[in-house]
């Protein structure tokens, strides 16, 4: 079933090879059609994320069979239903996690990976929800098992992931610490609910965590930096603490690592990537978000933070802003629809 006004073609972004933002181009292409279990979304906004930059650079290709068009999250209106879809209707306003293809006027999504637009959030701002909320919920709550009364540290607290992690951790009753690279960014983290924010350019975060926790350490760390932070992350964990890795911005190899703290303190060292996970895993994450988090987005208790929006044709500028790391929250592409 499809909207009778569905066009034959659309605008979308492509990468002309690998490299810097200059490889980003706009093209006209056929509107995709949903397969069984999928829906077609008329995109109003698409989130810009670090994995999009990594894909452009050639280090994070789409899984086999997926379109090479970038974009991992969208918000918009359902305009076509694939066979067997009964949970959504034409015209529904949704946001969705997509495996690729979000940088376009129309995108295909699995129906089970769609969530309703929260009542307190605009359809444009909802374009910044899925990638960060799926990532944080699955890694902090499901893998990291963060619970009420525990303590939590997120690195990059002013990023889209960081802003989401601060709010979800507070929602689940944790004491929250964050690192960020300026006084302004630290203030932003505290405005979102962080109990304390550490400027990593002026202080050693491991020493600060020891001071803030009376030398106990934190129960869970969400880290996007990787190798260069690993020794200090291990130093910052409490006994039975959990370190969850989701990116490797600071490298992936550590020479001369002493693993004694892992054994002595019974630490758990884990991590994940979201994009290649099976459809059923992502559907389970969506179900948990709908139950545990979406009511609080509906009420306005937690929110997404949009730093800037760009027209689809200005995807290059959006990537330049992402790589500058000066943004506070999410960067979005909008189609103008």
C-alpha beads as a LAMMPS data file, in Angstrom:
LAMMPS data file: protein, C-alpha beads

337 atoms
336 bonds

1 atom types
1 bond types

-500.0 500.0 xlo xhi
-500.0 500.0 ylo yhi
-500.0 500.0 zlo zhi

Masses

1 110.0

Atoms # bond

1 1 1 0.000 0.000 0.000
2 1 1 1.396 3.412 -0.963
3 1 1 0.388 7.044 -1.060
4 1 1 -1.136 7.945 -4.466
5 1 1 1.108 11.045 -4.650
6 1 1 4.391 9.134 -4.309
7 1 1 6.876 10.486 -6.897
8 1 1 9.138 8.379 -9.094
9 1 1 12.404 10.163 -8.206
10 1 1 14.014 11.895 -5.254
11 1 1 17.130 13.800 -4.212
12 1 1 19.746 11.979 -2.182
13 1 1 23.371 12.263 -1.095
14 1 1 26.152 10.050 -2.412
15 1 1 29.884 9.817 -1.762
16 1 1 32.039 10.098 -4.891
17 1 1 34.696 7.769 -3.571
18 1 1 36.353 8.152 -0.177
19 1 1 37.939 11.233 1.341
20 1 1 36.975 14.538 2.910
21 1 1 33.675 16.423 2.741
22 1 1 34.457 17.367 -0.871
23 1 1 33.420 13.857 -2.007
24 1 1 29.819 14.549 -0.940
25 1 1 27.458 15.124 -3.862
26 1 1 23.707 15.394 -4.519
27 1 1 22.016 13.210 -7.123
28 1 1 18.559 12.313 -8.378
29 1 1 17.582 8.649 -8.042
30 1 1 14.468 6.452 -8.080
31 1 1 12.367 6.398 -4.919
32 1 1 12.964 3.029 -3.200
33 1 1 10.137 0.605 -2.486
34 1 1 9.658 -1.245 0.799
35 1 1 9.933 -5.019 0.959
36 1 1 7.948 -7.275 3.285
37 1 1 8.087 -6.005 6.866
38 1 1 9.346 -2.593 5.793
39 1 1 7.913 0.892 5.362
40 1 1 8.850 3.822 3.162
41 1 1 9.315 7.106 5.023
42 1 1 9.073 10.541 3.446
43 1 1 12.044 12.024 5.264
44 1 1 11.706 15.359 7.029
45 1 1 15.055 15.180 8.865
46 1 1 18.042 12.846 8.975
47 1 1 20.692 12.749 11.676
48 1 1 24.376 13.279 10.913
49 1 1 26.589 10.936 12.924
50 1 1 30.249 10.017 13.339
51 1 1 29.741 6.690 11.505
52 1 1 28.637 8.692 8.437
53 1 1 31.994 10.481 8.516
54 1 1 33.801 7.153 8.966
55 1 1 31.920 5.687 5.997
56 1 1 32.910 8.689 3.883
57 1 1 36.547 8.122 4.878
58 1 1 36.307 4.451 3.886
59 1 1 36.631 2.912 7.347
60 1 1 32.982 1.994 8.038
61 1 1 31.336 0.503 4.929
62 1 1 27.656 -0.489 4.891
63 1 1 26.919 -4.166 5.546
64 1 1 26.610 -6.389 2.453
65 1 1 23.375 -5.777 0.573
66 1 1 22.712 -2.336 2.079
67 1 1 22.665 0.830 0.011
68 1 1 25.847 2.895 0.075
69 1 1 23.798 6.075 0.555
70 1 1 24.783 7.372 4.013
71 1 1 22.471 8.086 6.925
72 1 1 21.545 5.924 9.928
73 1 1 18.446 7.677 11.289
74 1 1 15.462 9.566 9.948
75 1 1 12.174 11.116 10.957
76 1 1 9.199 11.662 8.721
77 1 1 5.850 10.282 7.555
78 1 1 5.019 6.753 6.463
79 1 1 4.023 6.831 2.772
80 1 1 4.143 3.144 1.790
81 1 1 3.762 -0.180 3.576
82 1 1 5.446 -3.437 2.660
83 1 1 3.627 -6.748 2.855
84 1 1 2.768 -7.866 6.359
85 1 1 3.119 -4.491 8.072
86 1 1 0.201 -4.083 10.465
87 1 1 1.659 -1.919 13.250
88 1 1 1.916 1.285 11.178
89 1 1 -0.413 3.204 8.864
90 1 1 0.025 5.658 6.020
91 1 1 0.597 9.143 7.406
92 1 1 2.052 8.030 10.747
93 1 1 4.799 10.335 12.015
94 1 1 7.754 8.212 13.049
95 1 1 11.473 8.189 13.600
96 1 1 13.480 5.162 12.560
97 1 1 16.870 3.529 12.771
98 1 1 18.015 2.625 9.249
99 1 1 21.009 0.574 8.188
100 1 1 21.831 3.191 5.514
101 1 1 20.045 5.500 3.071
102 1 1 18.899 8.224 5.462
103 1 1 20.422 11.127 3.527
104 1 1 17.544 11.236 1.065
105 1 1 14.006 12.517 0.573
106 1 1 12.667 8.962 1.016
107 1 1 14.143 6.075 3.016
108 1 1 13.195 2.464 3.681
109 1 1 13.074 1.234 7.277
110 1 1 12.116 -1.980 9.014
111 1 1 8.711 -1.465 10.599
112 1 1 10.022 -2.939 13.849
113 1 1 12.791 -0.322 13.956
114 1 1 10.344 2.590 13.839
115 1 1 9.127 4.475 16.891
116 1 1 6.372 7.096 17.083
117 1 1 7.322 10.756 17.161
118 1 1 7.200 11.766 20.833
119 1 1 4.516 14.331 21.518
120 1 1 6.905 16.848 23.094
121 1 1 9.384 16.751 20.177
122 1 1 9.010 18.212 16.682
123 1 1 9.261 15.958 13.661
124 1 1 12.505 17.691 12.649
125 1 1 14.122 17.202 16.065
126 1 1 12.955 13.572 16.120
127 1 1 15.440 12.962 13.293
128 1 1 18.167 13.064 15.944
129 1 1 16.633 10.443 18.231
130 1 1 17.124 6.895 16.869
131 1 1 20.882 6.439 16.435
132 1 1 21.823 7.915 19.801
133 1 1 18.926 6.461 21.797
134 1 1 19.302 2.959 20.318
135 1 1 23.067 3.116 20.943
136 1 1 22.906 4.424 24.499
137 1 1 20.022 2.250 25.658
138 1 1 21.537 -0.951 24.252
139 1 1 25.029 -0.264 25.608
140 1 1 24.416 1.499 28.913
141 1 1 21.225 -0.230 30.065
142 1 1 21.248 -3.606 28.306
143 1 1 24.992 -4.361 28.107
144 1 1 26.291 -2.123 30.896
145 1 1 23.389 -3.025 33.221
146 1 1 23.392 0.433 34.804
147 1 1 20.996 0.519 37.733
148 1 1 19.533 2.937 40.227
149 1 1 22.021 4.093 42.836
150 1 1 25.059 3.350 40.664
151 1 1 27.504 5.847 39.161
152 1 1 28.196 6.455 35.483
153 1 1 30.812 8.223 33.365
154 1 1 30.346 9.153 29.710
155 1 1 33.134 10.568 27.590
156 1 1 32.203 13.262 25.070
157 1 1 29.252 14.395 27.120
158 1 1 28.364 17.283 24.802
159 1 1 27.990 15.079 21.706
160 1 1 24.697 13.591 20.577
161 1 1 25.593 10.294 22.241
162 1 1 26.795 12.068 25.367
163 1 1 23.706 14.241 25.733
164 1 1 21.518 11.157 25.409
165 1 1 23.629 9.099 27.817
166 1 1 23.508 11.767 30.523
167 1 1 19.725 11.914 30.386
168 1 1 19.099 8.165 30.208
169 1 1 21.518 7.478 33.060
170 1 1 19.767 10.069 35.222
171 1 1 16.400 8.607 34.215
172 1 1 17.568 5.239 35.551
173 1 1 18.644 6.763 38.867
174 1 1 22.429 6.984 38.456
175 1 1 24.927 9.588 39.585
176 1 1 26.354 10.934 36.317
177 1 1 29.772 12.281 35.399
178 1 1 30.846 13.463 31.948
179 1 1 33.992 14.608 30.200
180 1 1 34.035 17.439 27.670
181 1 1 36.606 19.719 26.035
182 1 1 35.672 23.214 27.201
183 1 1 34.003 25.087 30.022
184 1 1 31.009 25.743 27.765
185 1 1 30.648 22.058 26.968
186 1 1 30.954 21.124 30.640
187 1 1 28.219 23.611 31.494
188 1 1 26.054 22.045 28.761
189 1 1 26.536 18.586 30.313
190 1 1 25.524 19.850 33.739
191 1 1 22.484 21.599 32.252
192 1 1 21.363 18.200 30.922
193 1 1 21.688 16.653 34.378
194 1 1 25.309 15.596 34.873
195 1 1 26.264 15.796 38.547
196 1 1 29.760 16.916 37.535
197 1 1 31.547 17.538 34.235
198 1 1 35.317 17.278 33.778
199 1 1 37.227 19.385 31.265
200 1 1 39.637 16.783 29.909
201 1 1 41.874 19.514 28.464
202 1 1 42.635 20.985 31.872
203 1 1 42.336 17.976 34.208
204 1 1 43.097 14.244 34.244
205 1 1 39.655 12.629 34.224
206 1 1 40.872 9.536 36.101
207 1 1 42.200 11.659 38.952
208 1 1 38.983 13.698 39.009
209 1 1 36.813 10.564 39.125
210 1 1 38.880 9.273 42.040
211 1 1 38.323 12.587 43.831
212 1 1 34.610 12.808 43.025
213 1 1 33.909 9.239 44.151
214 1 1 36.168 9.187 47.238
215 1 1 38.527 6.816 45.380
216 1 1 35.796 4.243 44.722
217 1 1 35.428 4.771 40.970
218 1 1 32.289 4.516 38.840
219 1 1 30.165 1.477 38.061
220 1 1 29.784 1.984 34.304
221 1 1 31.782 3.910 31.687
222 1 1 30.553 4.569 28.139
223 1 1 33.606 5.294 25.983
224 1 1 33.952 6.484 22.367
225 1 1 37.700 7.169 22.493
226 1 1 39.260 3.728 22.700
227 1 1 42.905 2.817 23.140
228 1 1 44.269 6.125 24.401
229 1 1 41.750 6.168 27.272
230 1 1 41.841 2.494 28.224
231 1 1 44.394 2.566 31.083
232 1 1 42.680 5.561 32.713
233 1 1 39.239 4.029 32.172
234 1 1 40.336 0.904 34.030
235 1 1 41.699 3.109 36.829
236 1 1 38.332 4.913 37.010
237 1 1 36.153 1.821 37.491
238 1 1 34.846 0.619 40.837
239 1 1 35.033 -3.065 41.784
240 1 1 32.694 -5.056 39.502
241 1 1 32.612 -2.050 37.141
242 1 1 31.721 -2.296 33.463
243 1 1 33.522 -0.557 30.608
244 1 1 31.484 -0.348 27.395
245 1 1 33.244 0.665 24.173
246 1 1 31.294 2.011 21.205
247 1 1 33.929 3.787 19.074
248 1 1 37.680 4.043 18.576
249 1 1 38.367 7.717 17.964
250 1 1 41.611 7.426 19.963
251 1 1 42.878 4.231 18.365
252 1 1 42.322 0.501 18.760
253 1 1 45.675 -0.884 19.942
254 1 1 47.191 -0.576 23.412
255 1 1 50.833 -1.510 23.972
256 1 1 52.015 -2.641 27.373
257 1 1 48.584 -2.786 28.984
258 1 1 48.553 -4.154 32.522
259 1 1 45.431 -6.322 32.805
260 1 1 45.852 -6.894 36.546
261 1 1 43.157 -4.294 37.433
262 1 1 40.626 -6.216 35.349
263 1 1 41.243 -9.356 37.366
264 1 1 41.701 -7.736 40.770
265 1 1 38.546 -5.619 40.530
266 1 1 36.448 -8.156 38.607
267 1 1 35.882 -5.702 35.788
268 1 1 33.809 -6.349 32.669
269 1 1 35.234 -5.013 29.396
270 1 1 32.701 -5.116 26.573
271 1 1 31.443 -3.156 23.589
272 1 1 29.366 -3.263 20.445
273 1 1 28.630 -1.726 17.077
274 1 1 24.997 -1.120 16.195
275 1 1 24.848 -1.091 12.402
276 1 1 25.670 -4.771 11.650
277 1 1 23.532 -6.240 14.445
278 1 1 20.691 -8.563 13.393
279 1 1 17.239 -7.091 12.752
280 1 1 15.809 -8.958 15.735
281 1 1 18.373 -7.357 18.071
282 1 1 17.421 -3.873 16.900
283 1 1 13.732 -4.695 17.236
284 1 1 14.370 -5.746 20.853
285 1 1 16.155 -2.442 21.518
286 1 1 13.213 -0.558 19.985
287 1 1 10.824 -2.458 22.232
288 1 1 12.845 -1.570 25.328
289 1 1 12.984 2.089 24.322
290 1 1 9.241 2.171 23.728
291 1 1 8.652 0.756 27.207
292 1 1 11.334 2.478 29.296
293 1 1 12.240 5.744 27.566
294 1 1 9.578 6.902 25.102
295 1 1 7.016 7.868 27.792
296 1 1 9.591 10.299 29.204
297 1 1 10.254 11.788 25.760
298 1 1 6.490 12.155 25.338
299 1 1 6.236 14.038 28.626
300 1 1 9.270 16.218 27.970
301 1 1 11.235 14.900 30.946
302 1 1 14.089 14.013 28.580
303 1 1 14.745 15.405 25.134
304 1 1 16.998 15.538 22.139
305 1 1 19.187 18.588 21.636
306 1 1 19.620 19.915 18.089
307 1 1 22.691 22.075 17.558
308 1 1 22.168 22.909 13.866
309 1 1 20.140 21.972 10.803
310 1 1 21.292 22.069 7.179
311 1 1 19.403 21.587 3.909
312 1 1 20.178 18.264 2.231
313 1 1 22.291 20.107 -0.356
314 1 1 24.582 21.366 2.436
315 1 1 25.634 17.936 3.689
316 1 1 29.269 18.958 3.160
317 1 1 28.913 21.802 5.643
318 1 1 27.164 19.464 8.084
319 1 1 30.097 17.049 7.928
320 1 1 32.589 19.876 8.383
321 1 1 30.744 20.916 11.530
322 1 1 30.697 17.324 12.791
323 1 1 34.447 16.995 12.280
324 1 1 35.113 20.316 14.027
325 1 1 33.626 18.892 17.252
326 1 1 32.370 22.318 18.315
327 1 1 28.713 21.268 18.278
328 1 1 26.559 20.694 21.354
329 1 1 24.097 17.915 20.586
330 1 1 22.820 16.767 17.201
331 1 1 23.390 17.917 13.626
332 1 1 20.507 17.329 11.211
333 1 1 19.877 17.407 7.468
334 1 1 16.393 18.551 6.461
335 1 1 14.683 17.987 3.110
336 1 1 12.434 21.050 3.192
337 1 1 9.272 18.965 3.002

Bonds

1 1 1 2
2 1 2 3
3 1 3 4
4 1 4 5
5 1 5 6
6 1 6 7
7 1 7 8
8 1 8 9
9 1 9 10
10 1 10 11
11 1 11 12
12 1 12 13
13 1 13 14
14 1 14 15
15 1 15 16
16 1 16 17
17 1 17 18
18 1 18 19
19 1 19 20
20 1 20 21
21 1 21 22
22 1 22 23
23 1 23 24
24 1 24 25
25 1 25 26
26 1 26 27
27 1 27 28
28 1 28 29
29 1 29 30
30 1 30 31
31 1 31 32
32 1 32 33
33 1 33 34
34 1 34 35
35 1 35 36
36 1 36 37
37 1 37 38
38 1 38 39
39 1 39 40
40 1 40 41
41 1 41 42
42 1 42 43
43 1 43 44
44 1 44 45
45 1 45 46
46 1 46 47
47 1 47 48
48 1 48 49
49 1 49 50
50 1 50 51
51 1 51 52
52 1 52 53
53 1 53 54
54 1 54 55
55 1 55 56
56 1 56 57
57 1 57 58
58 1 58 59
59 1 59 60
60 1 60 61
61 1 61 62
62 1 62 63
63 1 63 64
64 1 64 65
65 1 65 66
66 1 66 67
67 1 67 68
68 1 68 69
69 1 69 70
70 1 70 71
71 1 71 72
72 1 72 73
73 1 73 74
74 1 74 75
75 1 75 76
76 1 76 77
77 1 77 78
78 1 78 79
79 1 79 80
80 1 80 81
81 1 81 82
82 1 82 83
83 1 83 84
84 1 84 85
85 1 85 86
86 1 86 87
87 1 87 88
88 1 88 89
89 1 89 90
90 1 90 91
91 1 91 92
92 1 92 93
93 1 93 94
94 1 94 95
95 1 95 96
96 1 96 97
97 1 97 98
98 1 98 99
99 1 99 100
100 1 100 101
101 1 101 102
102 1 102 103
103 1 103 104
104 1 104 105
105 1 105 106
106 1 106 107
107 1 107 108
108 1 108 109
109 1 109 110
110 1 110 111
111 1 111 112
112 1 112 113
113 1 113 114
114 1 114 115
115 1 115 116
116 1 116 117
117 1 117 118
118 1 118 119
119 1 119 120
120 1 120 121
121 1 121 122
122 1 122 123
123 1 123 124
124 1 124 125
125 1 125 126
126 1 126 127
127 1 127 128
128 1 128 129
129 1 129 130
130 1 130 131
131 1 131 132
132 1 132 133
133 1 133 134
134 1 134 135
135 1 135 136
136 1 136 137
137 1 137 138
138 1 138 139
139 1 139 140
140 1 140 141
141 1 141 142
142 1 142 143
143 1 143 144
144 1 144 145
145 1 145 146
146 1 146 147
147 1 147 148
148 1 148 149
149 1 149 150
150 1 150 151
151 1 151 152
152 1 152 153
153 1 153 154
154 1 154 155
155 1 155 156
156 1 156 157
157 1 157 158
158 1 158 159
159 1 159 160
160 1 160 161
161 1 161 162
162 1 162 163
163 1 163 164
164 1 164 165
165 1 165 166
166 1 166 167
167 1 167 168
168 1 168 169
169 1 169 170
170 1 170 171
171 1 171 172
172 1 172 173
173 1 173 174
174 1 174 175
175 1 175 176
176 1 176 177
177 1 177 178
178 1 178 179
179 1 179 180
180 1 180 181
181 1 181 182
182 1 182 183
183 1 183 184
184 1 184 185
185 1 185 186
186 1 186 187
187 1 187 188
188 1 188 189
189 1 189 190
190 1 190 191
191 1 191 192
192 1 192 193
193 1 193 194
194 1 194 195
195 1 195 196
196 1 196 197
197 1 197 198
198 1 198 199
199 1 199 200
200 1 200 201
201 1 201 202
202 1 202 203
203 1 203 204
204 1 204 205
205 1 205 206
206 1 206 207
207 1 207 208
208 1 208 209
209 1 209 210
210 1 210 211
211 1 211 212
212 1 212 213
213 1 213 214
214 1 214 215
215 1 215 216
216 1 216 217
217 1 217 218
218 1 218 219
219 1 219 220
220 1 220 221
221 1 221 222
222 1 222 223
223 1 223 224
224 1 224 225
225 1 225 226
226 1 226 227
227 1 227 228
228 1 228 229
229 1 229 230
230 1 230 231
231 1 231 232
232 1 232 233
233 1 233 234
234 1 234 235
235 1 235 236
236 1 236 237
237 1 237 238
238 1 238 239
239 1 239 240
240 1 240 241
241 1 241 242
242 1 242 243
243 1 243 244
244 1 244 245
245 1 245 246
246 1 246 247
247 1 247 248
248 1 248 249
249 1 249 250
250 1 250 251
251 1 251 252
252 1 252 253
253 1 253 254
254 1 254 255
255 1 255 256
256 1 256 257
257 1 257 258
258 1 258 259
259 1 259 260
260 1 260 261
261 1 261 262
262 1 262 263
263 1 263 264
264 1 264 265
265 1 265 266
266 1 266 267
267 1 267 268
268 1 268 269
269 1 269 270
270 1 270 271
271 1 271 272
272 1 272 273
273 1 273 274
274 1 274 275
275 1 275 276
276 1 276 277
277 1 277 278
278 1 278 279
279 1 279 280
280 1 280 281
281 1 281 282
282 1 282 283
283 1 283 284
284 1 284 285
285 1 285 286
286 1 286 287
287 1 287 288
288 1 288 289
289 1 289 290
290 1 290 291
291 1 291 292
292 1 292 293
293 1 293 294
294 1 294 295
295 1 295 296
296 1 296 297
297 1 297 298
298 1 298 299
299 1 299 300
300 1 300 301
301 1 301 302
302 1 302 303
303 1 303 304
304 1 304 305
305 1 305 306
306 1 306 307
307 1 307 308
308 1 308 309
309 1 309 310
310 1 310 311
311 1 311 312
312 1 312 313
313 1 313 314
314 1 314 315
315 1 315 316
316 1 316 317
317 1 317 318
318 1 318 319
319 1 319 320
320 1 320 321
321 1 321 322
322 1 322 323
323 1 323 324
324 1 324 325
325 1 325 326
326 1 326 327
327 1 327 328
328 1 328 329
329 1 329 330
330 1 330 331
331 1 331 332
332 1 332 333
333 1 333 334
334 1 334 335
335 1 335 336
336 1 336 337
